[in-house]
Amino acid sequence: MALERVWKGLLVVAALGVVALLLVQLGVVATPWGEERTEVRVLDADGEPKATVDAEIAETPTDRYTGLSDHDSLEDGEGMLFVHGSEDERTYVMRDMDFGIDIVFIDADREITTIHSAPEPGPDEDGADQEYTGQAQWVLEVPIGYADEAGIEVGDEVEIGSEAD
């Protein structure tokens, strides 16, 4: 009898844990430790960093949908890294954006496949029609013009997070 209650209790705790993890992954509930960040390095042909970006991570569907639309601006060296489970053709829009960005598409081999400069939507536009597509598992958004200033190019290799150490 007592063993049966223990097992039922463990099953309830496990079920609640699974539900909590699912809610966090879906972006319905934020993690208690706040937003996550990582360092993204773009390397030159010799493997030396040509740009380093302190990036906020967007990995849940809600985070990826909102993106930078709830930010007022980005400084050089700041960005947002969108994380997808696999490589595929990705389309990003400028929905509700208040500033222009460069959108850098990175494939599963961590190589830059496409770079788009996406200007801020006009005064009577919401940006939903401004679509930018590329092959990617990761998408890095940085201030508009930053990719050119830092010399970031298609074909450059990228290190993400602990790889950069």
Secondary structure, 3 states (H helix, E strand, C coil): CHHHHHHHHHHHHHHHHHHHHHHHHCCCCCCCCCCCEEEEEEECCCCCEEEEEEEEEECCHHHHHHHHHHCCCCCCCEEEEEEEEEEEEEEEECCCCCCCEEEEEECCCCEEEEEEEECCCCCCCCCCCCEEEEEEEEEEEEECCHHHHHCCCCCCEEEEHHHHC
